[in-house]
């Protein structure tokens, strides 16, 4: 009976991952994609079946390989999270801005969280990339700066 409960729990956890309004990508040490949620599918136009097992850099050549490898290597070696804010690097994967009304920006500004994933009691073998859309925050901050209000922050 416990195995059945574990399977049910896994099923609803996967449903949650698919419904999150953030990108969730799991890559292995060779940068092969293992998990690709609906946010990623909606913004890239690529289904999970099409990307699973493929190399992230081959699918998205605009990614700065050297920079991402450094970040991922740190997460794998230390087993701790890493972050990148849109102010440091505007995006990991260049997605078009999808907001028709406030679409002043050409692309989606993104925050990135890198989370180490280890097998039960084992070493870190995978990294989860969580991509958060920060376009509206970036747009408002840029408008405020253009209006001369940034100095009052």
Secondary structure as UniProt FT lines:
FT   HELIX           2..19
FT   STRAND          23..28
FT   TURN            29..30
FT   STRAND          32..36
FT   HELIX           38..44
FT   HELIX           48..51
FT   TURN            52..53
FT   HELIX           56..59
FT   TURN            61..62
FT   HELIX           65..78
FT   STRAND          82..84
FT   TURN            86..88
FT   TURN            100..102
FT   STRAND          110..118
FT   TURN            120..121
FT   STRAND          124..133
FT   HELIX           135..146
FT   TURN            147..148
FT   HELIX           150..152
//
